[in-house]
């Protein structure tokens, strides 16, 4: 143990490595993921209270983690506020109910506000909220252990209860399927369509009406890249990229599907996937690249992470996107040179955007907002980088400065800094956790169960019964509002539907920001 006391670096990487192993161990349907690092750190500091990490490690990991969450969430956060307000409202009500339950029961059980707010953060799986609570209570001094104790007890309870709620939703969907449950999201396909009759459409009009991309046009035996201004005629053969149900609608409206797939002939017009690594294009809409005008090229779809997207003109490009480009064979090299097509460059951490964005966030951390009643809301090194990240992520770029990071870089920094922060939290609370469990273990468990149950019950009832969502969207809403990756992974494993991922992505940033602010309000006013 003296080795861990003498070497914070040894402590850090031991907890990360062993914690990651423990986090992968399945306990039935439950695994704890990154929280394994927290539990290992708690164990070490419970054995010897002198095991600790320097405060700078806590601050650094927390601010980078929160900024990464904000940057990744920025675009979907804005979209959620504009279009997905109903599940957002459900999430807000559920989170407020969590806070009310935490305060009411926590005060009745005699807990201090640090433990209560920490349990709220743990039941909400909101690590950024835990950091904000710690900073609010420390007020520039030593960080108290109580928030981490409440967090550590409530976290595993929440994982289990949320997975049970997911299992209930899946069972309810099987017993009483809704119309949405019976729907399936059609895959993206490439088909050749023969136009029958005069459609009175240009290629551009065709794409807008049917949410499809035409990459090739064959007329009188000659195949060319389809240009937006080209007027479609009877007998034209179109290579169409669209969802399968859209293709069925096209056949009904305009013509018939042919057996010959001319797009497979690559002798004159070829296609390939090209990595978008040129930072001058990052954050711009696809039509701004003028690929048709400059290279006689068309982008039919974009693969981002593990998801394929139809390449609509207004699609905002990100570094690391893989674009499926159709062009004359002798122009594909020019397109690749323009887009970058470099795995190494696409994996660059973008130090200019990262450094300046975090600088903005940390300057905001000094802001103190006067609150009614005489309290002060301190943004701190958790909330301020989160807000800066959301705003800058939504902007995408400012002139030559690109704020976003490639998805793989953002995910790597997010996971690593989260685990480092959890180790820092655990090493500061282990000895206090042992005492707390010995004195108030049953009450702490009861508090965690009540907070988690309040959230799960409201989300399940509102999403399934009030909004009449199908199983996939209800699972996405529940896990997105909860934030925890373990229930989300469980839901995706049982219902591998894109609507689960979409619901999670829409609600995650909104729920995170709301939980951070409510957690601070609890400390300021109670």
Secondary structure, 3 states (H helix, E strand, C coil): CHHHHHCHHHHHHHHHHHHHHHHHCCECCECCCCHHHHHHHHHHHHHCCCCCCCHHHHHHHHHHHHHHHHHHHHHHHHHHHHHCHHHHHHHHHHHHHHHHHHHHHHHHCCCCHHHHHHHHHHHCCCHHHHHHHHHHHHCCCCCCCHHHHHHHHHHHHHHHHHHHHHHHHHHHHHHCCCHHHHCCCCCEEEEEEEECCCCCCEHHHHHHHHCCEEEEEEECCEEEECCCCCECCCCCEEEEEEEHHHHHHHHHHHEEECCCCHHHCCCCEEEEEEEECCCCCCCCEHHHHCHHHHHCCEEEEEEECCEEEECCCCCECCCCCEEEEEEEHHHHHHHHHHHECCHHHHCCCCHHHHHHHHHHHHHHCCCEEECCCCCEEECHHHHHHHHHHHHHHHHCEECCEECCCCHHHHHHHHHHHHHHHHHHHHHCCHHHHHHHHHHHHHHHHHHHHHHHHHHHHHHHHHHHHHCCCCHHHHHHHHHHHHCCHHHHHHHHHHCCCHHHHHHHHHHHHHHHHHHHHHHHHHHHHC
